């Protein structure tokens, strides 16, 4: 029996028993750990932040986007558990695919915004952009959301169903023969939204690293922490977004060479496996928040110890960014 078929619209549909068994538990774990980490991060940003700056604004928007999209993962797990059969209707299918695509773009764009902000503060500390306040960061955030919605909103306007063996598949990356303007844009945006920000983050990482190398005195280790933070962002790009981007490019190349479904089986399996790494960014982003500032990590540990009933040690060393001792355990410095 063949493990692939061609639908009436010349779209390929594959049976993926490996994905149906492996992906549901992975998606559920990503949902549990990601939701826990992002809820804690939002709680700290909203209730334990004494001052705000552009970095904290971007990271808060990122945490909000992750918290919302994580609720799509149980639906996605149920979809694979049923052998790629969607039972929740057309509207929820559109919303889920839109949120998953928008979250990928939001994660990439806001992480890039944070890297650029660090670049200007370290490499060009006298630049006027560093003097702009929260209004500037809010407008940048609104602009990024506008771009994301404009680039992915078409997923809400079109049906993404096709029926195969009495199963309703809900996919935005169907492998269909030929090239349509909408599918071409869908793939193009998916690839561009990775490579362009990755180039920007790589440039920022190189410049900040070079600044650390040439600076004889790094007061409080701020530049070193900035390098570590931006490199953590670059690592998330590599782990979470690179595999699915490469596998999607592979499908694109195969479509230029072949027009039979049997040539796409392995590429299709590789793509949907690597997409799970994309969802994993919602789990890793809270780690980025933790390392974004020593004050954030110190406050998190204080709150964590308080929840466990541990006593805080007195006479803690002064924070390199606040210049205080134990300080208030309920506030996070805005210098994130």
N, C-alpha and C positions, 0 to 999 in steps of 0.2 A: 504493500500500500504506500502510495506517495505521501510524503510528509509536507507537501506544499500543494497549493492550488492557485488558480487564477480566477478572480472574481469577474463579474460581468463588466466592471469598469476597467478591466485589464490591470487590476491591482493584485499583488502577491499576498497570500496569507499562509503563514507557516504554523505548524504545530511545534510547540516548544515545551515538551514535558519537563526538561531540566529547569527552565525558568519558572514553570508552574509550581515546582516543588521548592526551589531555592529562594525565589524572590519574596514570597509572602512573609516568612519569618524575618528576613533581613529588613523589609520595609516596616514591619511592626516594631522592631528594635530601634530603627532610625526614628520612628515616630516617638517612642517612649523617651529615649535619651535626648533627642533634639528638643522635644517639648519641655522637658525638665530644665535643660540648660538655658533655653531662650526665655522661659518664664522667670527664672531666677535673674537673668540678665536684665530683663525689662523691669522687674521689681527693683533692682538696684539702680537702674538708670532713672526711674520715675520717682522713687521714694527716698533714695539715699544719695542724691546728687546735689551738692550745695551750689555749684556754678556750672554753666554750660559753655561749650565752645563748639566749633564746627565738627571736630572729630566725634564728640559725643552725640551730636545731632545725626550724623551719618550712621553711626553704629546703632542708634536707637531705631532709625528707619529700617535698618537691616534686620534687627531683632524682631521688629513688628512683621516684616515680610516673611521671615522664617516661621514665626509662630502661627501665622495664618495658613501658610501652604502646608504645614505639617499635617493638618487635618485631612489633606487629600490622600496621604499615604495609606491609611486604613482602607479607603475605597480602592486604591490601586492594588493593595494586597488581596482584597476580596476578589478583584477582577482576575488576578493571576490564579488565585486558589480555585476559581471556577473554570480554569482552562481558557483564559482570555475571553470571558463572557460577561458583558456589562448588563446589569439588570436595573440600574437606577435611572434610566431615562435619558433623553437627549439633552435636556437643560443641564443636568448635573455633569454629564459628559463634557459639554462645552466649558462649563465653569472650571472643572478639574484640570482640563488640558490648558486652559488659559492661565490658571494660577501656577501650574507647574512651569510653564514657559516664562511667565512674568517673574517668578521667583528666581529662576536661573539668571535672568537679565539683571534683576535687582541686586542679587548677591555680587555679581561681577562688577556692576557699575558703582555700588556704594563702597565696596572694598577698594576699587580704583580711586574713588574720591578721597578715601582716607589716606591712601598711599601718596596721592598728589599733595594733600594737605601737609603730610609729614615732610615731603620733599621741599616745599616752600619754606616751612619753618626751620629746617635744618640747613639747606643749601642756600636759600635766599632769605635770610631772616629779616632783612630791611625792606623786602618787597611790600608794596602797599596792600597786596592781597591778604597779608597776615594781620592787617589792622581792621579788616572787615569783620563785623560781629555776627551775631546769630541770624540776623535778617538775611545776610548773604548766604549762609549755609541753608537756611530754610528755602530760599529761592532756588538754590542749586538742587536741593532735594525735590522740590516740586517740579523743576525742569526735568530731572531724571525720571520721575514717575510719569510725567507727560510723555516723554520719549518711549518709555517702556510700554505704556498703554497704547500709544499710537502704533508701535511696531508689532504688538502681539494681539491687539483687540480683534483682529479678523478671526481669531479662533472662537470668539463668541458669536460670530455672525454666520458660521457655516456648520453643517452637520458633519460629524466625523465617524459615522457608523458605516460598517458594511457587514453583511450577514455571511457567515461561513459555517456550514454543517449545523444549522440551527443555533448558532452562537453569534451574538452581536458584539463585534469588536469595536472598541472605542480607542482610536489611535490618531495622533496628529502627524506621525511620520510613516504614513503608508508608502510602500514601495509600489508605485504605479508606473507603467510603461509610458514613455513620452514625457514631455516637460510642459507643465502649465505655469502661468505667471505666479499664481498663488503658492504653489509648492516650491517654485524656484526661489521666491522671496523667503519662504519659511526656512529653507535650507541655508540661504545666503545669510540671513540675519543670525541664525544659529552659529554659523562659523565666524562671521565678522565680530559678533559680540564677545567672542573669546580672544581672537588674535589681536585686535586693536587694543583692548584694555591690557592684555598680557604684555604687549610692547611698551605700554606706558608704565606698568608696574615694574618691568625689567629695567627701564631707564631710571625710574626713581630709586630702585634698589641699588643700582650701580653708582649713581651720583651720591647717595647718602653713605654708601660704603667707602667711596673715594674721599668724602669729607672726613669720615672717621680716620682714615689712613693718614691724612695730611694734617689733622688737628692734634697738636701736641697736648692740649689740655681739654678734656671732655668733662666739664663741670657736672657733677652728679651722675655721670654716665648716660646723659640724655641721648646723645647721638648713638651710642652703642645700643640702647634700648630701642631707638627708632629703627636701626638696622635689623634687629631681631624681629621687631614687629612686622616690618615690610617683607622680610624674608618669610615670615609665617604666612602672610597673605599670598606671596608667590607660591608657597608650598600648597596652599589650598587650591590655587589655580591649576597646578600640575596634577594633584591627586583627584580633584572633583570634576574638573571641566575638560581637561586635555583628552582623556580616553574617549569620551562620547563624541567630542569634536572630530577626532581622527577617524573613528569608526563611521561617522556620518559622511565624511569626505570620501571614505572608501566606497560607500554605497553610491555616492554621486559619480565617482569614476567608473564603477561597474555599469551604471546606467548608460554611460557614454559608449560602452563596449558591447553590452549584451541587452537583449530584450526578452529573455526567458527567466522565469522565476527560479529555476534550479541553480542559477549562478549566484543568487543572493542569500541563500540559506545561512551560510556562516557569517556573512556581514550583518545580517539581521539579528542573529543571536549575539554577536559581539556588541552591537549598538545597544540593545535593550539590557544587556548585562552591565555595560559601562554607564548607562543612564542612572543606575543605582548609586554610582559614585557621585553623580550630580546631586541627588537627594542628600547624600552624606554631608554636603556642605552645611546643611542646617544643624548638624551635630557638631561639626568642627568650629563653626563661627563663634560659639560661646568661649571656646579656648582662646580665640583671637581677642575677645573682649578681656579675658583674664590677663593676658600678657600685654594688653594695650597700654597699661600704666601700672607701676608698682603700687600706687595708691588704690587702684581698683582691686588688685590682687590682695593687698593687705586688708582692705575693708571686707572683701569676700571671706577671707579666712577668719576675721573677727566675728562676722555674722554666723559663719559655719560653726565656729567654736561655741558661740552663744546658743545655737540650736542644740548642740550636743551637751550643753551644760558645763563646758570647760571654763575654767577661770582664765582671764587674760593676764599675761605676764606684765608686771609693772616695770616701768623704766625702759620701755621699748626704745630703740634708737630712733633718732629723728628721721622723718621721711625726707629723701633728697629733693622732693618737689614741693613739700609743704613747709619743711623746716620746723616741724613741730614734733613733739614726742608722741604719746599715745593718741592725742587728738580726740576727736569725736568719732566713735565707732559707727555712727549712723550716717556718715556723709562720705561721698566720693568726690575727690577733687575733679573739677571740670577739665583738667589737663589730660585728656585721654586722646 
